[in-house]
Amino acid sequence: LKPPGWETLDQHVELQLASFMYAYCGNLWPIVHDLEHRGGFIHRLDVPCSGLILMAKSFEGYYDMQTQLRAGEILRDYSVLCHGWVLRSRVDITAQTFWRQDTPTVAGHLGKPSQTKLKVIALSFGAQRGFSQIAIRIVTGRQHQIRSHASHIGHPTVSDGKYTADDTFEGDQTICKRNFLHRYRLTFKDHAGIEHEIRQST
């Protein structure tokens, strides 16, 4: 489980999940030492966000799960709090996404095809503003896909300093100190083809 403020691997911030795993199980799993195989990590999660991370304990498992990921067989579900009231009729976002290095991802008509499925769970009103709690499943896994897609439809995620205006971000800090985006569910298959489901409460 990655806490908010931690990075998976890439050394942009001090808190590194890879360093924790190296200290915790570096003597047990050789892949943890191998940066060419990303220390065994199958995917990432944005630094401000929290949630489940899938990691392989062996090189065989790494390639197996990478194949599943590219085939769209690993399901990744998120709980997200967004600004405004998202229409209950909206079930997906298909805007393309474009980015360069560390610049914010731009969602629109340029870049790679990207799809985000969503379901509105609840609508609320607080601090003189409306909010939507939505469940999200990503079909593709582009950089900052959920955050850029939410901003693209006019409903940015709460406490997102990269995809909201400064005034909005400052106001969000009074109700939630961290980016309200949590990966709570993963599914994958083991080497025998048996599907496993992992859930984490928000």
trRosetta pair geometry for C-beta under 8 A, 3 or more apart (Angstrom, degrees):
i j d omega theta_ij theta_ji phi_ij phi_ji
1 50 7.3 21 174 177 87 92
1 51 6.9 -95 -148 170 72 16
1 52 6.1 -38 -102 -92 65 51
1 53 7.3 163 -104 12 15 86
1 200 6.0 144 -106 -128 117 157
2 6 5.3 -145 -168 79 88 120
2 8 6.8 -48 -102 -82 145 76
2 17 5.6 -50 -109 -79 98 141
2 45 5.3 163 57 62 151 136
2 49 7.7 48 99 102 118 72
2 50 5.9 -165 95 -146 73 52
2 51 6.2 -6 51 57 92 46
2 52 7.7 165 12 -101 84 2
2 53 5.1 74 -30 -30 111 122
3 6 5.1 85 63 -4 77 121
3 15 7.9 -61 71 154 106 145
3 50 5.7 -17 -152 -118 29 108
4 47 7.8 72 -168 149 58 52
4 48 5.8 6 -158 -179 99 43
4 49 6.3 -110 -108 146 83 6
4 50 4.6 -60 -49 -54 76 100
4 178 4.3 61 127 -157 172 136
4 179 6.5 169 -137 41 126 83
5 13 7.2 -147 174 152 62 156
5 15 5.9 46 128 49 86 148
5 47 6.6 20 -139 169 19 85
5 48 7.1 35 -66 -116 48 42
5 178 7.5 -86 -35 -122 93 114
6 13 7.4 -162 -142 89 27 129
6 15 4.4 -90 -109 125 71 114
6 16 7.1 154 -166 -99 86 10
6 17 5.4 90 154 -52 123 88
6 47 7.0 -162 81 -145 26 67
7 10 6.0 -94 163 44 131 78
7 11 7.4 -145 96 -31 146 15
7 12 5.8 148 -93 48 162 88
7 13 4.9 144 -18 41 120 102
7 15 6.6 130 15 88 73 69
7 16 5.7 -29 71 -108 90 62
7 17 6.8 -135 96 2 40 88
7 47 5.1 -22 -82 -99 80 96
8 16 7.7 8 119 -158 17 67
8 17 5.0 -34 -132 42 41 126
8 18 6.6 67 153 -37 53 92
8 41 5.5 120 174 -159 121 164
8 44 4.7 -134 11 -129 150 77
8 45 6.4 119 -53 32 114 71
8 53 6.4 164 -113 -132 109 145
9 16 6.8 72 -116 -160 24 102
9 17 7.0 -54 -56 60 59 91
9 18 4.5 77 -111 -39 71 133
9 38 5.9 -51 -104 -163 175 84
9 39 6.0 -176 -115 23 122 127
9 41 5.9 -142 -45 26 130 151
9 44 7.3 -100 20 -103 100 101
11 16 6.7 1 -86 -91 55 133
12 47 7.1 -95 82 -66 119 141
12 102 7.7 149 -123 -111 140 125
13 16 7.5 167 82 -64 73 70
13 47 5.9 110 -5 -136 144 137
16 19 4.1 82 81 1 108 106
16 20 7.0 -175 99 -8 61 81
17 20 5.5 -53 -154 35 39 115
17 21 6.3 35 152 -16 70 106
17 41 7.6 92 98 -88 122 136
17 53 6.7 57 167 37 163 169
18 21 5.8 -57 -147 40 32 108
18 22 6.2 39 152 -26 65 105
18 32 7.8 156 -162 -165 76 79
18 39 4.7 129 -135 26 108 175
18 41 7.1 -77 -84 -28 94 129
19 22 5.5 -49 -146 31 32 117
19 23 6.6 26 156 -13 63 104
20 23 6.1 -61 -153 39 30 105
20 24 6.0 21 154 -17 67 116
21 24 5.5 -59 -136 42 32 110
21 25 6.1 -38 -175 41 70 96
21 26 7.4 116 129 -60 61 75
21 32 5.6 -147 129 -136 103 119
21 39 6.6 116 82 160 133 124
21 40 7.6 -133 145 56 151 121
21 55 6.9 -147 -123 -154 155 165
22 25 7.9 -90 -128 58 10 55
22 26 4.4 37 -170 -71 55 121
22 32 5.5 162 -99 156 61 116
22 33 7.3 98 -126 -83 100 61
22 39 7.3 -70 -64 -143 92 128
23 26 6.5 17 -65 -9 14 117
25 28 4.5 -57 -170 42 85 117
25 29 5.3 31 136 13 110 105
25 32 6.2 162 94 -52 84 156
26 29 7.4 -79 -127 55 21 72
26 32 5.0 -130 -111 99 61 139
26 33 6.4 86 -155 -60 94 91
28 57 7.8 -43 123 -157 101 106
29 32 4.9 91 90 -20 97 105
29 40 6.5 12 142 -62 134 157
29 57 4.8 -109 -114 -158 131 70
29 58 7.1 -113 -145 -67 96 50
30 33 6.0 -55 -172 29 54 109
30 34 6.9 48 140 -24 76 110
31 34 5.3 -61 -152 31 48 117
31 37 5.6 -73 -158 96 96 138
31 39 6.9 107 137 -175 75 31
31 40 4.2 96 120 -71 118 102
31 56 6.3 -44 110 98 164 94
31 57 7.0 149 36 173 127 23
31 58 6.3 161 -23 -138 134 16
31 59 5.7 175 -87 -63 117 67
31 62 6.2 -179 -150 -44 151 135
32 39 5.3 25 -151 -162 45 83
32 40 5.8 -31 -79 -1 55 126
33 39 7.5 105 -7 -117 9 74
34 37 4.4 26 111 33 117 104
34 39 6.7 167 66 -88 56 37
34 40 7.7 91 56 -42 96 73
34 59 7.9 15 47 -88 162 101
35 38 6.9 36 -165 -90 44 27
35 39 6.5 6 -99 -46 49 79
37 40 6.4 36 125 -65 105 43
37 59 6.6 -87 -117 -117 165 83
37 62 5.5 14 -173 176 121 165
38 41 4.7 -91 134 54 109 88
39 55 7.8 -37 118 -142 84 112
40 55 4.8 57 123 -173 103 88
40 56 4.6 -139 -162 63 88 72
40 57 6.7 50 -152 -81 143 22
40 62 5.9 -112 -132 -87 59 114
41 44 7.1 61 147 -78 131 59
41 53 6.5 -33 -139 170 101 117
41 54 7.6 111 -160 85 56 55
41 55 5.3 -36 -98 -105 53 85
42 53 7.9 160 44 174 83 70
42 54 4.2 -30 40 97 130 104
42 55 6.5 -150 -6 -89 86 29
42 56 6.3 101 -58 -26 97 93
42 62 7.2 -165 -86 -141 80 64
42 65 4.8 -65 -112 124 136 127
42 66 6.5 -153 -140 -73 86 64
42 69 6.0 174 172 -53 107 141
42 74 7.4 -174 142 -117 141 174
43 53 7.1 -152 72 -148 77 73
43 54 6.2 47 24 45 96 100
43 69 6.5 174 -60 -131 111 143
43 74 7.8 -174 -24 108 136 148
43 76 7.6 -78 87 -82 165 147
43 141 6.3 -76 -142 -176 128 155
44 53 7.9 -6 -139 -127 23 109
45 49 5.3 -116 165 87 97 113
45 50 7.5 48 144 -157 141 9
45 51 5.8 -167 -139 59 155 98
45 53 6.0 -110 -6 -84 121 97
45 183 6.0 -110 -115 1 131 135
46 49 4.5 74 66 9 90 113
46 144 6.2 77 -88 -95 133 70
46 147 6.9 26 -31 -15 170 135
46 179 7.5 -51 103 89 122 158
46 181 7.3 23 54 88 121 138
48 159 7.6 -167 174 123 131 93
48 160 6.9 142 98 -119 158 64
48 161 7.4 172 -85 22 152 95
48 162 7.9 -160 -5 0 143 111
48 178 6.6 168 -178 -171 83 77
48 179 3.6 71 138 4 117 135
48 181 7.4 66 104 42 92 111
49 179 5.6 -65 -75 93 62 122
49 181 4.3 -53 -117 89 110 103
49 182 6.8 -175 -172 -83 87 37
49 183 7.1 68 149 -14 121 90
50 178 7.4 32 -23 148 114 143
50 181 7.7 147 30 88 63 58
50 182 5.1 -12 74 -115 90 83
50 183 7.4 -149 107 27 46 72
51 78 7.0 -52 -90 -114 164 83
51 181 7.9 -69 -23 129 127 67
51 182 4.9 146 -70 -172 104 56
51 183 2.8 121 147 48 154 78
51 184 6.2 -89 -131 -54 107 42
51 200 6.6 160 -146 67 63 136
52 183 5.1 -111 38 112 75 104
52 184 7.0 96 -7 -142 110 12
52 185 7.2 137 21 -23 144 3
52 186 4.9 -132 113 -15 140 119
52 198 5.8 146 -144 112 152 121
52 200 5.4 167 -55 1 103 131
53 183 8.0 96 -61 76 53 140
54 65 6.4 -158 144 179 129 147
54 74 6.9 -80 -9 -160 168 142
54 186 5.8 180 -61 -175 109 156
54 188 6.3 105 -132 -35 144 149
56 59 7.6 101 128 -95 134 15
56 61 3.9 170 -152 105 106 103
56 62 3.8 -162 63 -72 161 66
56 64 7.8 138 -115 48 132 89
56 65 5.7 -163 -70 22 113 133
57 61 5.9 38 46 41 65 153
58 61 4.5 95 56 8 84 102
58 62 6.9 -138 96 -11 45 86
59 62 5.3 -47 -147 29 35 118
59 63 6.7 28 158 -12 66 102
60 63 6.3 -59 -152 38 29 102
60 64 6.3 29 152 -19 64 111
60 191 7.2 22 135 -97 116 129
61 64 5.5 -57 -145 38 33 115
61 65 6.1 22 162 -12 69 108
61 191 7.1 -82 -95 -57 77 104
62 65 6.4 -65 -148 41 23 100
62 66 6.2 25 155 -20 63 110
63 66 5.5 -51 -141 36 33 114
63 67 6.4 39 156 -22 63 102
64 67 5.9 -57 -159 32 28 112
64 68 6.7 26 147 -15 63 105
64 191 6.3 -76 -118 -95 171 74
65 68 5.3 -47 -147 37 42 114
65 69 6.2 48 151 -25 68 101
65 74 6.8 57 -167 -69 85 137
65 188 6.0 3 -125 -160 103 139
66 69 5.5 -49 -146 33 33 115
66 70 6.4 28 157 -14 65 106
67 70 6.1 -58 -147 39 29 106
67 71 6.2 19 156 -11 64 114
68 71 5.8 -67 -145 45 28 106
68 73 4.2 -88 -162 70 82 113
68 74 5.0 92 127 -40 106 94
68 188 6.0 101 117 -145 159 89
68 189 6.3 179 -104 35 144 94
69 72 7.9 39 174 -66 29 23
69 73 7.5 -80 -58 50 20 74
69 74 4.9 -18 -92 20 64 131
69 141 7.4 -35 -178 7 104 150
72 139 6.6 1 -135 -168 121 70
73 188 7.5 87 118 -130 90 58
73 189 6.8 -35 145 2 128 112
74 186 6.8 -10 -178 -166 94 90
74 187 6.7 180 -152 81 50 59
74 188 5.0 4 -114 -92 94 89
75 137 6.5 -30 -165 -148 91 116
75 185 7.1 -25 115 123 102 100
75 186 6.8 158 82 -154 66 39
75 187 4.3 23 40 37 106 105
76 137 6.8 137 78 -148 54 64
76 138 5.6 -19 77 42 111 97
76 141 7.3 67 31 -95 151 111
76 183 6.1 -34 -173 -145 94 119
76 185 7.5 153 -155 88 31 67
76 186 6.0 3 -103 -106 65 76
77 135 6.5 -7 -171 -176 103 96
77 136 7.0 154 -157 82 54 49
77 137 5.2 -26 -99 -90 73 83
77 183 7.1 122 80 -155 42 66
77 184 6.2 -55 100 62 92 78
77 185 3.9 4 51 58 116 111
77 186 7.7 -151 24 -65 78 38
78 135 7.2 152 78 -161 51 50
78 136 4.4 -19 61 63 102 101
78 137 7.5 174 17 -77 78 35
78 138 7.5 43 -4 -21 120 96
78 146 6.3 -29 65 -107 165 161
78 181 6.2 -4 -177 -171 128 78
78 182 6.3 150 -157 79 74 41
78 183 5.1 -44 -95 -96 83 57
78 184 6.8 124 -126 10 30 80
79 121 7.9 -17 -136 4 89 155
79 133 7.0 -7 -172 -172 89 97
79 134 7.9 160 -154 83 46 42
79 135 6.3 -26 -100 -104 61 65
79 136 7.8 -177 -78 20 15 83
79 181 7.8 170 84 -148 51 36
79 182 5.0 -11 56 62 93 98
79 184 5.4 34 -8 -12 106 131
79 202 4.9 -71 65 -70 150 140
80 133 7.3 157 83 -155 46 51
80 134 5.3 -24 67 65 96 87
80 135 7.8 154 22 -100 82 18
80 136 5.5 27 0 -7 126 124
80 146 6.5 -152 -85 171 149 129
80 150 6.9 -138 159 -82 146 146
80 157 5.7 -80 -167 -114 106 109
80 180 6.5 111 -158 119 48 83
80 181 5.1 12 -110 -111 88 74
80 182 7.7 -174 -72 26 52 63
81 131 5.8 -1 -174 -179 96 121
81 132 7.3 159 -155 81 50 44
81 133 5.5 -25 -100 -99 72 71
81 134 8.0 154 -95 19 25 71
81 157 6.7 90 75 -156 56 73
81 158 4.5 -20 101 9 105 127
81 176 7.2 135 71 -26 147 169
81 180 3.8 -23 38 123 107 146
81 181 8.0 -124 29 -63 66 55
82 86 6.1 51 77 -39 139 119
82 131 6.8 151 78 -161 44 68
82 132 4.8 -18 61 62 98 95
82 133 7.9 168 19 -89 75 22
82 134 6.1 7 2 8 119 118
82 150 5.4 -141 -114 -161 122 124
82 155 4.1 42 161 156 130 102
82 156 6.7 162 -149 88 82 22
82 157 5.7 -58 -98 -97 68 47
82 158 6.9 -147 -102 -28 17 80
83 129 6.8 -48 -145 167 88 124
83 130 7.5 87 -179 84 55 68
83 131 6.5 -52 -116 -108 33 67
83 132 7.9 -2 83 20 13 86
83 155 5.6 -168 67 -153 66 56
83 156 5.5 16 19 56 116 70
83 157 7.8 -166 -8 -108 81 3
83 158 6.6 136 -53 -77 76 72
83 164 7.5 113 -18 -111 143 128
83 168 7.2 -29 -81 -165 156 128
84 130 5.4 42 -136 87 30 106
84 131 7.4 48 30 -103 20 28
84 132 6.6 -21 92 -8 54 109
84 154 6.5 -9 33 129 165 90
84 155 4.8 -113 58 -108 112 87
85 123 5.0 34 -129 -139 100 124
85 130 4.8 -49 -39 154 89 139
85 131 7.9 41 -76 70 59 12
85 132 5.6 125 -132 -62 37 108
86 90 5.9 -94 171 51 97 131
86 118 7.4 -65 156 133 154 140
86 120 5.3 -169 86 -91 106 115
86 123 7.9 -153 40 -93 66 98
86 132 4.2 146 10 153 96 176
86 134 6.0 7 42 -67 155 132
86 153 7.5 52 -123 119 99 131
86 155 5.2 18 -75 -95 97 171
87 90 4.7 98 73 -13 92 100
87 120 7.5 -141 105 -38 26 146
88 120 4.7 -103 -107 47 66 138
90 93 7.7 28 176 -61 115 78
90 118 6.6 3 120 76 93 116
90 120 7.4 82 59 -35 87 110
90 153 7.4 106 -157 -169 158 154
91 117 6.5 -14 158 -154 74 77
91 118 6.5 -174 -162 64 31 64
91 119 6.9 17 -129 -83 73 65
92 115 6.2 -10 -175 -168 120 91
92 116 6.4 156 -159 85 67 51
92 117 4.9 -32 -100 -106 91 56
92 118 6.5 157 -93 18 34 77
93 107 7.8 1 157 -176 123 146
93 114 8.0 -15 112 113 89 93
93 115 7.2 160 82 -152 54 44
93 116 4.5 -1 52 56 100 104
93 118 6.9 37 -10 -5 95 121
93 149 4.3 125 108 -174 149 118
93 150 7.9 -130 -27 -66 167 41
93 152 6.8 123 -169 74 133 122
93 153 6.0 -107 -107 -38 125 129
94 113 7.7 -21 -175 -164 83 82
94 114 7.2 156 -163 84 39 57
94 115 5.3 -2 -111 -105 72 80
94 116 7.9 -151 -68 29 38 65
95 107 4.2 71 114 172 133 99
95 108 5.7 0 -169 -68 116 15
95 109 7.6 -69 -152 -58 82 43
95 114 6.5 -18 87 68 55 106
95 149 6.1 166 47 -119 110 80
95 152 5.0 -118 33 156 165 163
96 107 7.1 158 80 -153 39 57
96 108 6.5 -40 63 79 83 42
96 109 6.1 57 37 -157 118 16
96 110 6.0 -161 100 80 128 20
96 111 4.4 158 148 68 101 84
96 112 6.1 163 -161 73 89 28
96 113 5.8 -51 -106 -94 86 35
96 114 5.9 124 -134 14 32 93
97 105 5.2 1 -170 178 110 116
97 106 7.0 151 -154 77 57 44
97 107 5.2 -26 -96 -97 77 70
97 111 4.8 -104 95 118 29 147
97 112 5.9 -28 62 57 76 82
97 114 4.4 39 -3 -20 108 152
97 142 4.5 130 69 132 145 159
97 143 7.3 -175 141 57 134 70
97 144 7.8 178 -164 77 138 79
97 145 6.0 -99 -45 -110 165 74
97 148 5.8 101 -124 94 114 146
97 149 7.6 -62 -73 -59 117 85
98 105 7.0 148 72 -160 36 67
98 106 4.9 -24 63 62 91 96
98 108 7.5 -43 13 45 110 91
98 110 4.7 -7 -38 109 146 95
98 111 3.0 -141 -64 -69 78 122
98 112 7.3 145 -81 7 57 68
99 103 6.0 -179 -161 77 77 84
99 104 7.2 -118 -119 123 101 26
99 105 4.2 -48 -68 -101 119 71
99 106 6.9 161 -75 13 62 70
99 111 7.4 58 -6 -125 58 138
99 142 7.8 146 4 169 121 104
99 143 5.1 -82 39 74 159 131
99 144 7.1 116 -75 35 149 113
100 103 5.0 25 63 29 79 123
104 144 6.9 -96 -158 96 62 169
104 148 7.1 148 168 -94 88 107
104 162 5.4 166 -102 170 110 105
104 163 6.6 149 -152 -80 130 77
105 142 6.8 127 -145 135 149 110
105 143 5.3 174 -72 99 128 89
105 144 4.0 -180 10 70 129 116
105 145 7.1 -69 125 -75 166 38
105 147 7.5 110 49 78 117 94
105 148 4.1 -83 94 -58 107 151
106 110 7.1 13 99 66 116 105
106 111 7.1 162 77 -31 84 141
106 148 6.8 -154 -113 -156 6 130
107 114 7.2 -94 -124 66 97 140
107 148 4.3 147 -32 144 109 101
107 149 5.4 148 -107 -87 161 49
107 151 7.1 142 27 72 123 89
107 152 3.7 -73 88 -66 129 140
108 111 7.7 94 57 16 71 111
108 152 6.8 -162 -64 -132 62 121
111 114 7.5 -3 111 -15 113 115
111 142 7.9 76 151 -147 126 151
112 140 7.4 -173 129 171 111 153
112 142 6.0 169 77 -100 123 127
113 140 6.8 161 109 -51 72 157
114 140 4.8 -120 -131 67 58 137
114 142 4.8 -52 -106 0 125 139
114 145 5.5 -161 -165 -136 131 111
114 149 7.0 -141 124 -72 124 118
115 138 7.5 134 93 -164 60 57
115 139 3.9 -10 85 48 109 129
115 140 5.6 102 33 2 71 98
116 136 6.0 -20 -176 -160 103 110
116 137 7.7 153 -164 79 56 43
116 138 5.6 -30 -112 -109 74 69
116 139 7.1 -140 -79 13 25 84
116 145 6.3 167 -68 147 114 106
116 146 6.1 134 -123 -104 141 64
116 149 4.7 130 10 117 148 172
117 136 6.9 143 82 -159 56 55
117 137 4.5 -13 65 63 110 92
117 138 7.5 -167 25 -86 75 19
117 139 6.4 88 -18 -37 99 99
118 134 5.0 3 -169 172 112 127
118 135 6.8 151 -156 80 58 51
118 136 5.0 -18 -101 -101 82 74
118 137 7.7 -171 -74 24 39 64
119 134 6.5 157 76 -161 40 77
119 135 4.8 -9 57 56 96 100
120 123 7.0 10 176 -53 121 89
120 132 5.8 -60 -135 -167 99 117
120 133 7.7 102 -164 77 59 52
120 134 5.4 -44 -103 -103 48 88
121 133 4.6 -59 67 104 109 96
121 134 6.1 172 5 -109 88 26
121 135 5.6 90 -49 -22 115 92
122 132 7.3 165 86 -155 50 50
122 133 4.5 17 50 42 92 113
123 130 6.9 -11 -173 -171 94 103
123 131 7.4 159 -158 85 50 50
123 132 5.6 -20 -104 -104 69 74
123 133 7.9 -142 -68 21 28 73
124 130 7.2 156 86 -156 44 57
124 131 5.0 -16 65 62 92 96
124 132 7.8 173 22 -83 72 29
124 133 7.3 43 -2 -15 111 98
125 129 7.2 -177 -152 91 62 30
125 130 5.2 -30 -100 -100 77 66
125 131 7.4 172 -88 17 28 76
126 129 6.8 -27 75 59 51 72
126 131 6.6 -23 33 5 96 122
126 175 6.9 121 116 -124 122 145
127 171 7.2 148 149 172 136 103
127 174 6.9 138 -123 92 146 118
127 175 5.7 -103 -25 -58 149 133
129 171 7.8 102 -24 141 150 135
131 158 6.9 11 -131 -64 121 128
132 155 6.4 -16 37 -164 127 137
136 146 5.8 91 139 -126 162 120
138 141 5.7 98 126 -88 135 63
138 145 5.9 91 -131 95 132 141
138 146 6.6 -90 -72 -62 118 95
140 145 6.6 -179 94 -119 88 156
141 145 6.6 -134 -156 -4 28 145
142 145 4.1 111 61 -75 85 107
142 148 7.9 -63 102 45 117 132
144 147 4.8 -61 -172 54 86 112
144 148 5.0 83 122 -24 98 105
144 162 7.4 -90 -134 106 143 144
144 163 7.6 161 178 -53 125 129
145 148 6.3 -66 -141 43 21 102
145 149 5.9 17 164 -16 63 115
146 149 5.9 -60 -143 40 25 109
146 150 6.1 25 159 -20 64 108
146 157 7.2 51 129 -48 98 135
146 181 6.3 141 105 -147 139 136
147 150 5.9 -52 -145 35 27 110
147 151 6.5 24 156 -14 61 108
147 156 7.3 32 -167 -152 71 80
147 157 5.5 -71 -117 13 77 126
147 160 5.7 166 -146 -144 116 146
147 162 6.9 45 149 76 144 112
147 163 5.0 170 161 -3 100 153
147 179 7.8 -26 -98 -167 125 135
147 181 6.9 -66 -70 -58 92 163
148 151 5.7 -55 -147 40 32 111
148 152 6.1 42 151 -31 65 106
148 163 6.4 -144 -89 -109 49 139
149 152 5.3 -49 -146 28 32 119
149 153 6.9 15 161 -6 64 103
150 153 6.5 -66 -153 41 29 96
150 155 5.3 -86 -173 92 81 77
150 156 5.4 109 118 -123 101 32
150 157 5.2 75 88 -39 160 79
150 163 7.4 91 75 127 95 148
151 154 7.7 47 -177 -72 34 16
151 155 7.7 -127 -87 66 23 38
151 156 4.3 33 -92 -91 77 93
151 157 7.8 -61 -50 4 81 72
151 160 7.7 -124 -63 99 113 148
151 163 4.2 -117 -60 175 144 117
151 164 7.3 -142 -107 -68 111 61
156 160 5.6 -129 166 53 108 132
156 163 5.0 -177 -138 119 121 101
156 164 4.6 168 111 -75 156 94
156 168 7.4 78 68 133 135 149
157 160 4.6 87 75 -38 90 131
157 163 7.1 59 34 71 86 126
157 164 7.9 -121 64 -39 54 116
157 179 6.1 49 122 -168 124 90
157 180 6.0 -161 178 65 95 77
157 181 5.3 -5 -159 -55 155 111
158 172 5.1 169 -171 -146 76 123
158 175 7.3 -71 -172 88 133 112
158 176 5.3 57 135 55 124 141
158 179 7.3 152 89 -151 58 45
158 180 4.2 19 62 21 106 125
159 169 6.7 86 -137 -147 41 71
159 172 4.2 -167 -71 137 63 129
159 173 6.4 108 -114 -77 101 56
159 176 4.9 -117 -26 98 136 98
159 177 6.8 86 -135 135 152 12
159 178 5.9 101 117 108 149 19
159 179 5.0 -146 99 -89 92 41
159 180 5.9 100 34 -13 106 82
160 163 4.7 -20 131 49 129 92
160 164 5.2 112 74 -6 86 105
160 169 7.0 -107 74 -103 40 98
160 172 7.8 7 14 74 53 174
160 179 5.2 70 -86 -124 68 106
160 181 7.8 52 -79 -18 110 123
161 164 7.1 -63 -109 49 18 90
161 169 4.9 78 -103 -141 64 148
161 179 7.9 -94 3 -72 76 105
164 168 4.2 -108 164 91 118 127
164 169 5.0 149 87 -58 113 84
164 172 7.2 76 85 -18 163 140
165 168 4.6 91 59 7 82 106
165 169 7.0 -151 92 -7 41 88
166 169 5.7 -58 -148 37 31 112
166 170 6.3 30 156 -19 66 106
167 170 5.8 -53 -147 36 30 111
167 171 6.4 30 154 -16 63 107
168 171 5.8 -58 -151 38 31 111
168 172 6.3 36 151 -25 65 106
169 172 5.5 -52 -149 31 32 116
169 173 6.9 42 152 -31 62 98
170 173 5.8 -45 -159 17 34 116
171 174 6.2 -48 -171 18 44 111
171 175 7.9 11 146 4 67 103
172 175 6.2 -76 -162 47 45 94
172 176 6.0 -44 170 56 85 88
173 176 7.4 -92 -122 73 25 45
173 177 6.0 47 -151 -112 72 55
176 180 5.3 -1 154 -56 160 112
182 200 7.8 -122 164 98 109 107
182 202 4.7 130 76 -120 158 95
183 186 7.2 41 156 -55 111 94
183 200 7.8 50 104 50 61 120
184 199 6.3 18 154 -160 83 68
184 200 5.0 -135 -146 68 62 73
184 201 6.8 32 -144 -119 119 13
184 202 5.8 -57 -82 -59 130 81
185 197 7.0 -15 -162 -169 96 91
185 198 6.9 159 -150 86 47 58
185 199 5.1 -5 -101 -107 83 72
185 200 7.5 -158 -63 25 45 68
186 197 7.5 164 87 -153 48 46
186 198 4.8 -2 57 55 92 105
187 195 6.0 8 -178 -175 107 104
187 196 6.7 171 -150 85 61 47
187 197 4.9 -18 -99 -100 91 70
187 198 7.5 -179 -80 19 42 69
188 195 7.3 172 95 -146 22 63
188 196 5.9 -16 64 56 69 93
189 193 5.4 -10 -179 -147 128 35
189 194 6.4 147 -152 69 76 30
189 195 5.2 -43 -91 -90 78 58
189 196 7.2 150 -105 9 27 78
190 193 7.3 -55 69 12 63 17
190 194 5.2 -6 37 56 105 87
190 196 6.3 66 -35 -19 96 119
